[in-house]
Amino acid sequence: MTCASRLGIAPRDTAYVGDSPLDMEAAHAAGMAAIGVLGGAGDATLLSAAGADRLVASLGRLPDVVTILHLTCRA
């Protein structure tokens, strides 16, 4: 949130990327989209149950998901 605040960006216009259920919960608590990266502390079931808005198999897929979220939020 500090980075978004310093950049003058509203939390709803940002995404929090993490690999654990706690990351997903923190994202939503901050008013941000939650992107879960598989292969870390949580699997797809755990991350989804914790509220992940999107899941990615690896960080390499992250730009595609961020673009989709950006277009979805602007619609």
Buried (B, 14 or more C-beta within 10 A) or exposed (E): BEEBEEEEEEBEBBBBBBBBBEBBBBBBEBBBBBBBBBEEBBBEEBBBEBBBBBBBEEEEBBEEBBEEBEEEEEE
